[in-house]
């Protein structure tokens, strides 16, 4: 018995420097060994000082912390090693402790006592909870975005899919074996070659796997998916796996196709209408030219109104043609455009307006003096924005137009700032002033077609235009264009 107690004592001394609470007892619930943490816990619970030989049944009955130990020790003395977790409220917070009960046996196989090991597993439990919570949120996010993740083990040719990916590909995770060949079978026959080429390029050239392709699911339903991923290599630069994401983009692709089709139909409609109207309009304009003016004042007035209406209709058709031609710009012809050359053209085109209104143009192209696009588009953008600033100057105050440039790694920012009348700009007004025939105000003549052309030409160069304005302070147009 003495040797047995020494063995237990030595085992407990091994964990003396840990915060875990460890103690041992004999078959009569007498304390035989303990560490410092056990002694401190008894003191914390207001119990008697820990001493070998003390009766642990009283401890188990009087302390809520040790209350669960009676059942565990009983099972250990009946040869059953057990582990249990228990939750306590300490210092205003919730903690979780794990208790392990291990039986001790003599050389004859008789149980002569047990050892109890307690440890604080609060952080471990919280980490597991956060992990489960994170996984739940991740699955929810995948379902909302209709995107799943995958991992391809190239060595074993096994593909691991997330739950959402099985739903996207309409497969049963219990029966479907995901590997490269089974994936190829799902891909639309016409897209398989392009998919294989993209995967091969990703692996051999270490580029991003990025492709949109069709898949055939169910009873022949066609879906569009966007696959993105990358390959991973071992220390010998041999690829061993790929991982990435797949998103169902069927609705986006179908919407894009519908928009493209509607645009084509609209363009055809405009061409047909303009072609059918061109003849009658030309005839009306010609008749107005050969009409004998001055014989009948009433007839003169009627014919004049017909002439003006016909000219307006003719200009509208020309505007529509111009708008369509801008939207189908040939971007292969885009080049670096010198802003200084653009300003030379502007000073020639607007020389009379600048002189008559005593307008001042200030430029600062120190950050960059070029943009990428079509020079005719850039000239037209400058022309319309500067002319707007002159036309919307405050009464008796010459227009001052400041044009500056800024750059980022990928973008060029052009700013057109003036000191004009400005306006109270709401989101609705901001949208309308860029509409075809939109107007900043009714204070000046003009159809309001200029800003629509500016927006159309900026977007044709893959750019974006925004406006800021404050009444009686001025207006600033911001144009963002991509670098070459």
C-alpha positions as CSV (number, residue, x, y, z in Angstrom):
1,X,0.0,0.0,0.0
2,X,2.8,2.3,0.8
3,X,4.5,1.8,-2.6
4,X,1.1,2.4,-4.3
5,X,0.7,5.7,-2.5
6,X,4.3,6.7,-3.4
7,X,3.6,5.9,-7.1
8,X,0.4,8.1,-7.1
9,X,2.2,10.9,-5.3
10,X,5.1,10.8,-7.8
11,X,2.6,11.0,-10.7
12,X,0.9,14.0,-9.2
13,X,4.1,15.8,-8.6
14,X,4.8,15.7,-12.3
15,X,1.9,18.2,-12.9
16,X,2.7,20.3,-9.9
17,X,3.8,23.2,-12.0
18,X,0.5,23.3,-14.0
19,X,-2.8,25.1,-13.2
20,X,-4.7,21.8,-13.5
21,X,-6.1,20.4,-10.3
22,X,-5.0,16.8,-9.7
23,X,-5.6,14.6,-6.7
24,X,-5.9,10.9,-5.8
25,X,-7.9,8.8,-3.3
26,X,-8.2,5.3,-2.1
27,X,-11.2,3.0,-2.3
28,X,-12.5,4.5,1.0
29,X,-12.5,8.1,-0.4
30,X,-9.4,9.0,1.7
31,X,-7.1,11.6,0.1
32,X,-3.8,10.0,-0.8
33,X,-2.1,12.6,-2.9
34,X,-2.7,16.1,-4.3
35,X,-1.0,19.1,-6.0
36,X,-0.9,22.7,-5.0
37,X,-3.8,23.7,-7.2
38,X,-6.1,21.2,-5.4
39,X,-5.1,22.8,-2.1
40,X,-5.7,26.3,-3.4
41,X,-9.1,25.3,-4.7
42,X,-10.2,23.9,-1.3
43,X,-9.2,27.2,0.3
44,X,-11.0,29.2,-2.4
45,X,-14.2,27.2,-1.7
46,X,-13.8,27.9,2.1
47,X,-13.1,24.2,2.9
48,X,-10.6,22.7,5.4
49,X,-6.9,22.5,4.6
50,X,-5.9,19.7,2.3
51,X,-4.2,16.8,4.2
52,X,-3.6,13.2,3.3
53,X,-6.2,10.9,4.8
54,X,-9.0,13.5,4.8
55,X,-12.4,12.3,3.9
56,X,-13.3,13.5,0.3
57,X,-16.9,12.5,0.6
58,X,-17.5,15.6,2.7
59,X,-15.6,17.7,0.2
60,X,-17.8,16.4,-2.7
61,X,-21.0,17.1,-0.8
62,X,-20.2,20.6,0.5
63,X,-18.6,22.2,-2.7
64,X,-20.5,22.9,-5.9
65,X,-17.2,22.7,-7.8
66,X,-16.4,19.2,-6.5
67,X,-20.1,18.1,-6.4
68,X,-19.9,16.1,-9.7
69,X,-16.9,14.1,-8.5
70,X,-18.8,11.6,-6.4
71,X,-20.4,10.0,-9.4
72,X,-17.2,10.0,-11.4
73,X,-15.2,8.4,-8.6
74,X,-17.8,5.8,-8.0
75,X,-17.5,4.7,-11.7
76,X,-13.7,4.7,-11.5
77,X,-13.8,2.4,-8.4
78,X,-16.0,0.1,-10.5
79,X,-13.2,0.0,-13.2
80,X,-14.8,2.6,-15.6
81,X,-12.6,5.5,-16.6
82,X,-14.8,8.5,-17.4
83,X,-14.5,12.1,-18.5
84,X,-17.2,14.8,-18.1
85,X,-17.5,18.5,-18.6
86,X,-19.2,20.9,-16.2
87,X,-20.1,24.6,-16.5
88,X,-19.7,27.1,-13.7
89,X,-20.3,30.8,-13.1
90,X,-17.1,32.4,-11.8
91,X,-16.2,36.1,-11.5
92,X,-19.3,37.1,-13.5
93,X,-18.4,34.8,-16.4
94,X,-19.1,31.3,-17.5
95,X,-16.3,28.7,-17.4
96,X,-16.1,25.1,-18.4
97,X,-14.0,22.5,-16.5
98,X,-13.3,18.9,-17.6
99,X,-12.9,16.2,-15.0
100,X,-11.2,12.9,-15.8
101,X,-11.5,9.9,-13.4
102,X,-9.0,7.1,-13.8
103,X,-9.0,3.9,-11.7
104,X,-5.8,2.5,-10.0
105,X,-5.3,-1.2,-9.7
106,X,-2.8,-3.3,-7.8
107,X,-0.8,-6.2,-9.2
108,X,-3.7,-8.5,-8.6
109,X,-6.0,-6.4,-10.7
110,X,-8.0,-5.1,-7.8
111,X,-9.1,-1.4,-7.9
112,X,-7.4,0.3,-4.9
113,X,-8.3,3.9,-5.7
114,X,-8.6,6.5,-8.4
115,X,-6.9,9.7,-9.7
116,X,-8.9,12.7,-10.7
117,X,-7.6,15.3,-13.2
118,X,-9.4,18.6,-13.6
119,X,-8.5,21.2,-16.3
120,X,-10.1,24.5,-17.5
121,X,-11.3,23.9,-21.1
122,X,-13.2,27.2,-21.4
123,X,-11.0,28.5,-24.2
124,X,-11.1,25.2,-26.1
125,X,-14.9,25.1,-25.8
126,X,-15.2,28.7,-26.9
127,X,-12.9,28.1,-29.8
128,X,-15.0,25.1,-30.9
129,X,-18.1,27.1,-30.6
130,X,-16.7,30.0,-32.6
131,X,-15.5,27.5,-35.2
132,X,-18.9,25.9,-35.5
133,X,-20.5,29.4,-35.6
134,X,-18.0,30.5,-38.3
135,X,-18.7,27.4,-40.4
136,X,-22.5,28.0,-40.1
137,X,-22.1,31.6,-41.2
138,X,-19.8,30.5,-44.0
139,X,-22.3,28.0,-45.2
140,X,-25.0,30.7,-45.0
141,X,-22.9,33.2,-47.0
142,X,-22.2,30.5,-49.6
143,X,-25.9,29.9,-50.0
144,X,-26.8,33.6,-50.3
145,X,-24.0,34.3,-52.8
146,X,-24.6,30.9,-54.5
147,X,-20.9,30.2,-54.4
148,X,-19.1,27.1,-53.2
149,X,-15.4,26.1,-52.6
150,X,-13.5,23.1,-53.9
151,X,-10.1,21.4,-53.5
152,X,-8.6,19.1,-56.1
153,X,-6.0,16.5,-54.9
154,X,-4.1,15.9,-58.1
155,X,-2.2,13.0,-56.7
156,X,-5.3,11.0,-55.6
157,X,-7.5,12.7,-58.3
158,X,-10.1,13.5,-55.6
159,X,-12.1,16.7,-55.5
160,X,-13.6,17.9,-52.2
161,X,-16.7,20.1,-52.6
162,X,-18.5,22.3,-50.1
163,X,-22.3,21.6,-49.5
164,X,-23.2,24.6,-51.7
165,X,-21.2,23.2,-54.6
166,X,-23.2,20.0,-54.6
167,X,-26.3,22.1,-54.9
168,X,-24.9,24.2,-57.7
169,X,-23.9,21.1,-59.7
170,X,-27.2,19.4,-58.7
171,X,-25.4,16.3,-57.4
172,X,-26.0,14.0,-54.4
173,X,-23.0,14.0,-52.0
174,X,-23.9,10.4,-50.9
175,X,-23.7,8.9,-54.4
176,X,-21.5,11.3,-56.5
177,X,-17.8,10.7,-56.7
178,X,-16.1,14.0,-57.4
179,X,-13.0,13.8,-59.5
180,X,-11.7,15.5,-62.6
181,X,-13.4,13.1,-65.0
182,X,-16.8,13.3,-63.3
183,X,-16.5,17.1,-63.4
184,X,-15.7,17.1,-67.1
185,X,-18.8,15.0,-67.7
186,X,-21.0,17.7,-66.1
187,X,-19.4,20.6,-68.2
188,X,-21.2,21.4,-71.4
189,X,-19.6,19.5,-74.3
190,X,-18.9,22.7,-76.2
191,X,-17.0,24.2,-73.2
192,X,-14.9,21.2,-72.2
193,X,-11.9,22.0,-74.4
194,X,-11.8,25.7,-73.2
195,X,-12.0,24.5,-69.6
196,X,-9.2,22.0,-70.0
197,X,-7.0,24.6,-71.7
198,X,-7.6,27.1,-68.8
199,X,-6.8,24.4,-66.2
200,X,-3.6,23.4,-68.0
201,X,-2.5,27.1,-68.4
202,X,-3.1,27.6,-64.7
203,X,-0.9,24.7,-63.7
204,X,1.8,25.1,-66.3
205,X,2.1,28.9,-66.3
206,X,1.1,29.4,-62.6
207,X,-1.7,31.7,-63.6
208,X,-5.1,32.2,-62.0
209,X,-7.7,29.7,-63.1
210,X,-10.6,32.0,-64.1
211,X,-13.3,31.0,-66.5
212,X,-17.1,31.2,-67.0
213,X,-18.6,28.1,-68.7
214,X,-21.8,26.1,-68.9
215,X,-22.7,22.9,-67.1
216,X,-25.6,20.5,-67.8
217,X,-27.5,19.3,-64.8
218,X,-30.7,17.4,-64.0
219,X,-32.8,16.8,-67.1
220,X,-30.7,18.9,-69.4
221,X,-30.9,22.2,-67.6
222,X,-28.0,24.5,-68.6
223,X,-26.4,26.7,-65.9
224,X,-23.5,29.1,-66.1
225,X,-20.7,29.0,-63.5
226,X,-17.7,31.2,-62.8
227,X,-14.7,29.1,-61.7
228,X,-11.7,30.7,-60.0
229,X,-8.7,29.0,-58.4
230,X,-5.0,28.5,-58.2
231,X,-2.5,25.6,-58.2
232,X,-0.1,24.7,-55.3
233,X,3.4,23.2,-55.7
234,X,5.7,21.1,-53.5
235,X,9.4,21.9,-52.8
236,X,10.3,20.3,-56.2
237,X,7.9,22.7,-58.0
238,X,5.6,19.8,-58.8
239,X,1.8,20.7,-58.7
240,X,0.0,18.6,-56.2
241,X,-3.4,20.3,-55.7
242,X,-5.7,23.1,-56.8
243,X,-8.3,25.0,-54.8
244,X,-10.8,27.7,-55.6
245,X,-14.4,28.7,-55.8
246,X,-17.4,28.2,-58.1
247,X,-20.3,30.6,-58.3
248,X,-23.6,30.1,-60.1
249,X,-23.8,33.2,-62.4
250,X,-26.7,31.9,-64.6
251,X,-29.0,34.8,-63.8
252,X,-26.2,37.4,-64.5
253,X,-25.3,35.8,-67.8
254,X,-28.9,35.5,-68.9
255,X,-29.6,39.1,-67.9
256,X,-26.5,40.2,-69.9
257,X,-27.6,38.3,-72.9
258,X,-31.1,39.8,-72.7
259,X,-29.6,43.3,-72.4
260,X,-27.3,42.7,-75.4
261,X,-30.3,41.4,-77.4
262,X,-32.5,44.4,-76.4
263,X,-29.7,46.8,-77.4
264,X,-29.4,45.1,-80.8
265,X,-33.2,45.3,-81.2
266,X,-33.1,49.0,-80.2
267,X,-30.3,49.8,-82.6
268,X,-32.2,48.0,-85.4
269,X,-35.4,49.9,-84.5
270,X,-33.6,53.3,-84.6
271,X,-32.0,52.5,-87.9
272,X,-35.3,51.4,-89.4
273,X,-37.2,54.4,-88.1
274,X,-34.5,56.9,-89.1
275,X,-34.3,55.3,-92.6
276,X,-38.0,55.4,-93.1
277,X,-38.2,59.0,-91.8
278,X,-35.2,60.3,-93.7
279,X,-37.1,60.6,-97.0
280,X,-40.2,62.4,-95.7
281,X,-38.0,64.8,-93.6
282,X,-35.8,65.7,-96.6
283,X,-38.9,66.3,-98.7
284,X,-40.4,68.6,-96.1
285,X,-37.2,70.6,-95.8
286,X,-36.9,70.9,-99.5
287,X,-40.6,72.1,-99.8
288,X,-39.9,74.7,-97.2
289,X,-37.0,76.0,-99.3
290,X,-39.1,76.3,-102.5
291,X,-42.1,77.8,-100.8
292,X,-42.8,81.4,-101.9
293,X,-42.6,83.4,-98.7
294,X,-44.4,86.8,-98.2
295,X,-47.6,86.2,-100.1
296,X,-49.7,85.0,-97.2
297,X,-48.7,85.9,-93.6
298,X,-50.8,83.1,-92.1
299,X,-49.4,80.5,-94.5
300,X,-45.9,81.8,-93.8
301,X,-46.4,81.3,-90.1
302,X,-47.7,77.7,-90.6
303,X,-44.9,76.7,-93.0
304,X,-42.3,78.2,-90.7
305,X,-43.5,76.1,-87.8
306,X,-43.5,73.0,-90.0
307,X,-39.9,73.8,-91.1
308,X,-38.7,74.3,-87.4
309,X,-40.4,71.1,-86.3
310,X,-38.9,69.1,-89.2
311,X,-35.4,70.5,-88.5
312,X,-35.8,69.5,-84.9
313,X,-36.9,66.0,-85.9
314,X,-34.0,65.7,-88.3
315,X,-31.5,66.8,-85.5
316,X,-33.0,64.2,-83.1
317,X,-32.4,61.4,-85.6
318,X,-28.8,62.6,-86.1
319,X,-28.4,62.7,-82.3
320,X,-29.6,59.1,-82.0
321,X,-27.2,58.0,-84.8
322,X,-24.4,59.7,-83.0
323,X,-25.3,58.1,-79.7
324,X,-25.4,54.6,-81.2
325,X,-22.0,55.1,-83.0
326,X,-20.4,56.2,-79.7
327,X,-21.7,53.1,-77.8
328,X,-20.0,50.9,-80.5
329,X,-16.6,52.6,-80.4
330,X,-13.6,50.6,-81.7
331,X,-11.4,50.4,-78.6
332,X,-8.6,49.0,-80.7
333,X,-8.0,52.5,-82.1
334,X,-7.6,54.1,-78.6
335,X,-4.3,55.8,-78.1
336,X,-2.4,58.0,-75.6
337,X,-4.0,61.5,-75.9
338,X,-2.0,64.6,-75.0
339,X,-4.1,66.9,-72.8
340,X,-2.0,69.9,-73.9
341,X,-2.9,69.1,-77.5
342,X,-6.6,68.8,-76.5
343,X,-6.4,72.3,-74.9
344,X,-5.0,73.8,-78.0
345,X,-8.0,72.5,-79.9
346,X,-10.4,73.8,-77.2
347,X,-8.8,77.3,-77.3
348,X,-9.4,77.4,-81.0
349,X,-13.0,76.1,-80.9
350,X,-14.1,78.3,-77.9
351,X,-12.0,81.4,-78.6
352,X,-15.0,83.6,-79.3
353,X,-16.9,82.4,-76.2
354,X,-13.9,82.7,-74.0
355,X,-13.1,86.3,-75.2
356,X,-16.8,87.5,-75.2
357,X,-17.3,86.2,-71.6
358,X,-13.8,87.0,-70.3
359,X,-13.5,83.4,-69.1
360,X,-10.3,82.1,-67.6
361,X,-9.0,78.6,-68.2
362,X,-6.5,77.3,-65.7
363,X,-4.8,73.8,-66.2
364,X,-2.5,71.7,-64.0
365,X,-1.4,68.5,-65.8
366,X,1.7,68.0,-63.6
367,X,0.5,64.6,-62.3
368,X,-0.2,63.3,-65.8
369,X,-0.5,65.1,-69.2
370,X,-2.1,62.2,-71.1
371,X,-5.2,60.0,-71.0
372,X,-6.0,56.8,-72.9
373,X,-8.8,56.9,-75.4
374,X,-10.0,58.6,-78.6
375,X,-8.8,62.1,-79.0
376,X,-12.1,63.2,-80.7
377,X,-13.9,62.0,-77.6
378,X,-11.6,63.7,-75.2
379,X,-11.9,67.0,-77.1
380,X,-15.6,66.8,-77.1
381,X,-15.6,66.1,-73.3
382,X,-13.5,69.1,-72.6
383,X,-15.5,71.3,-75.1
384,X,-18.9,70.5,-73.5
385,X,-17.7,70.8,-69.9
386,X,-15.9,74.1,-70.4
387,X,-18.8,75.5,-72.5
388,X,-21.2,74.5,-69.7
389,X,-19.0,76.4,-67.2
390,X,-19.1,79.5,-69.3
391,X,-22.8,79.3,-70.0
392,X,-23.6,78.8,-66.3
393,X,-21.4,81.6,-64.9
394,X,-22.8,83.9,-62.3
395,X,-24.1,87.3,-63.6
396,X,-21.3,89.8,-63.8
397,X,-18.6,87.3,-62.7
398,X,-16.3,85.9,-65.4
399,X,-16.2,82.1,-65.4
400,X,-13.0,80.6,-64.0
401,X,-12.5,76.9,-65.0
402,X,-9.8,74.9,-63.3
403,X,-8.8,71.6,-64.9
404,X,-6.5,69.2,-62.9
405,X,-5.3,65.7,-63.1
406,X,-4.6,63.0,-60.5
407,X,-3.4,59.4,-60.9
408,X,-3.4,56.0,-59.1
409,X,-1.8,52.8,-60.2
410,X,-4.7,52.0,-62.5
411,X,-6.7,55.2,-63.0
412,X,-6.5,58.8,-64.2
413,X,-8.8,61.4,-62.5
414,X,-9.8,64.6,-64.4
415,X,-11.4,67.4,-62.4
416,X,-13.3,70.3,-64.0
417,X,-14.0,73.0,-61.4
418,X,-15.9,76.2,-62.0
419,X,-17.1,79.2,-59.9
420,X,-20.6,79.3,-61.6
421,X,-24.1,79.4,-60.3
422,X,-24.0,75.8,-59.1
423,X,-27.2,74.0,-58.0
424,X,-28.7,72.0,-55.2
425,X,-27.8,68.6,-56.5
426,X,-30.0,65.6,-55.5
427,X,-29.4,62.0,-56.7
428,X,-32.3,62.4,-59.0
429,X,-31.0,65.6,-60.5
430,X,-27.6,64.1,-60.9
431,X,-29.0,61.3,-62.9
432,X,-31.2,63.5,-65.0
433,X,-28.5,66.0,-66.1
434,X,-26.7,63.1,-67.8
435,X,-29.9,61.9,-69.6
436,X,-30.4,62.6,-73.2
437,X,-31.9,66.1,-73.5
438,X,-31.4,66.6,-69.7
439,X,-30.9,70.2,-68.6
440,X,-29.0,71.8,-65.7
441,X,-31.6,74.6,-65.7
442,X,-33.9,76.5,-68.0
443,X,-31.8,79.7,-67.7
444,X,-29.9,79.1,-71.0
445,X,-30.6,77.9,-74.5
446,X,-29.7,74.5,-75.7
447,X,-31.2,71.0,-75.7
448,X,-29.1,69.6,-72.9
449,X,-27.6,67.0,-75.2
450,X,-24.0,67.9,-74.4
451,X,-23.7,66.2,-71.0
452,X,-25.4,63.1,-72.4
453,X,-22.7,62.9,-75.1
454,X,-20.0,63.5,-72.4
455,X,-21.2,60.6,-70.3
456,X,-21.6,58.4,-73.4
457,X,-18.1,59.2,-74.6
458,X,-16.5,58.7,-71.1
459,X,-18.2,55.4,-70.7
460,X,-17.2,54.4,-74.2
461,X,-13.6,54.8,-73.0
462,X,-14.4,52.6,-70.0
463,X,-14.6,55.6,-67.7
464,X,-17.0,57.1,-65.2
465,X,-18.2,60.7,-64.6
466,X,-19.6,62.2,-61.4
467,X,-20.7,65.6,-60.5
468,X,-20.7,67.7,-57.3
469,X,-22.3,71.1,-57.0
470,X,-23.3,73.7,-54.5
471,X,-25.6,76.6,-55.2
472,X,-23.8,80.0,-55.7
473,X,-20.5,78.2,-55.2
474,X,-19.8,76.2,-58.3
475,X,-19.8,72.8,-59.9
476,X,-17.1,70.1,-60.2
477,X,-17.2,67.3,-62.7
478,X,-14.9,64.3,-61.9
479,X,-14.0,61.9,-64.7
480,X,-12.1,58.6,-64.0
481,X,-10.4,56.9,-66.9
482,X,-8.3,53.7,-67.0
483,X,-4.6,54.0,-67.7
484,X,-3.3,52.4,-70.9
